[in-house]
Amino acid sequence: MDIEAESKIIQSFVDKGNYHAAMNIAISALNDCRRKEDQLGIDVFLGVIRGIAETMTEEFGS
């Protein structure tokens, strides 16, 4: 998997405010890395998911 390309796709959805799509793509990428036992990819996409959640918390949280 091209982690950089996938991350750019995910970021494009975050930039548009489409967090649902961004999260789904990130989870799919994470699962793909898990199937391939790619620990670096797993760690990267867990960080991406955490970042999306933090962005949503900043935007919608009180």
Beta strands, then each sheet from edge to edge (+ up, - down):
end
